[in-house]
Amino acid sequence: MAVMIATRFKHFGDMLHLPDASMAVFFLGGLTLRRHWTFVVMVLLAVALDWVSISYAGVSDFCITLAYSFLPLAYAVLWYAGRWFAPRMSGSAMSYAGAFMVALLAAIGSFAISNGSFYWLGGRYANPHMSEYLSRLWQWGPLFVGTTMGYVATALALQAVVSRVATPANAQGGARA
């Protein structure tokens, strides 16, 4: 929750603000927290942060359209992909690589839902058509998915390091003399 609070106000980041980590937070939340009610709390937090940023921090409301109602679905793709993969996390390098790949696919799917709903239902484009949509998907997709994957990779690496340090020496194959 703290990471989403710290990064949500400036979605693209700048010299003083990190890029929005919300997509990564939802995947990692599903991977580690897993409970349905926690997903609902995180969605409510995201909405509350958007409301505060628009009402009090001067952030534009350009993205608040009918399409905004599709964000819970976009976030659910991430959360439930993480939740689905959670039992497969064994601490091995392969399980971390698997989590990364599942996060990548989920981030692509999530972005396609949020971007697609905004493009087709947001009312911001006079004559929407598929070629323009695909152009915009390609324009913004790498930024959002890349940012998400940067956060996910960092979190998985930290988890691997902490897990390795926290594991007693004899559980890692015995103490060495």
N, C-alpha and C positions, 0 to 999 in steps of 0.2 A: 504494500500500500504506500509506503514511504517513497519508493522509487516512482510510482505513478504520480503522486502528489508533487514530487520534486521536478518532474519533467513534462507534465501535461500542458502547462500554460503556454509554452512556446513550441508549437508542434514541429517546426523545422530546426530549432536550435539556433544559436548565434554564439558570440564570444562569451556571453554570460549564462546561457541556458543550454542544457543538453537536449538533444532531440527527444521527442515523445517516446517513452518506453512502454506505452499501454499495451501494444500488441504482444510484446515479449512478456510482460507481466501476466497477461491472460494465459499464455501458453505455460509459463513456469508455474503459475497458480494451479492450473490443472494437473501439472506434473507432480507438484508437491503437496498441495492442499486438498485437492480432489473433491471436496464436498460441494453439493449443489447449492446449498445456502450461501457458501462463500462466494460462489460465482455471482449470485444475485447481489450480494453486498458489494462486490467489485464493480459490477455494472452501475449500481446506484452511486458509488463513489465517482466513477467516470462522469456520470451525468451531473453530479453535484459540482465537480471540478469545472466542467464546461460552463455551468450556470454562473459560478463565481467568476471565472475568467472573463466571461462576456459581460456580466453585470457590473463587476467592480475593477477588473484589471485592464479594460479597454481592448480585449481581444475581439476581433470581428465575428459577427454571427453569420457570415457568408455560408457556412456549411450547415447551418440549422435549417433544414428543409424536411419535407416528408421522408427523405432518404435517411435522416438521422434515426428514424425508427428501425432501420435495418442494422444499426451498430450492435445491438445485443446478439443478433444472429452471427455477425462477423466475429464478435468476440467469443461466441459459443464454439465456433469452428476451432479456434485456438485452444480454449479451455478443455474441450472434450477430446481434442487430439492429444493434449498433454495427459489428460486423465486416462485415455486409452493406452498410452505408452507407459505410464507409471509402473505397472507390474513388471515390465520388461527391463527396468533399470536395475542392473546388477552391480554396477560399479566398474564394470569392465570397459575397456576402450571401445569395444563394439557397441555397448549399450549407450555410451555417450554419443557416438557417431550416429546411432539409430535415432536418438532423441533429437539430434541436430537435423537430420533429414526429415523427420516427422514435423518438426517445427518449421522447416523450410516449406514443405508442402502445405501445411496449415496456414502459414503466413501468406502464401500466394492465394490460397482459397479465400482467406479472410479479406485480403486487399481487394480481390475481384468482387466480392460481395459489397464491401463498403464503397469502393470506387464506382462500381456498376450501378448501384442504387442511386448514388449521387448524380451520376451522369444521366441516367435514364429517367429518374423520378424527381430530381432536385429542382427542375424548372429553371436552371441557370443557362441552358443552351437552347437557342431558338429552334434549331432544326437538327436534333440529334440523329446521327447515323453511325453505322458500324465502323466505318473507316476512321472517323474522328474519335470514336470511343477507343478503338484499339491504339490509336496514336497517343491518347491521353493515358491509357493503361500503361503503355510502354514508357511514357514520359515520367510518370510518378511511381510506378511499381517498383523499380529498382531502389529508389530512395527509401520508401516505406519498408519494403521487404529486407533490404540491406541493413537498415537501422535495426529492425527487429532481430535479424540474425546476429548482428554485432552484440546486442545485449544478451541474447540467448547463449552465444558462444562464451561470452565472459562469465555468465552465471554458471554454465556447465563446467567451465574450467575451474572456477572457484570451488564449486561443489566437489570436483575431483580432487583438488588439492586438500581441501578441508577433510574430506573422507579419508584420504591417504594419511594425513597427519594424525587424525583422530583414531585411526585403527592401531591397536597395539602391535608391537613388533612381531610377536609370535603368531598373530593372525595373518601377517604378511609373508609367512614362510619361515618363521623362526627368527630368533635373535641371532645376530652374528657376533662372533667373538674376535 
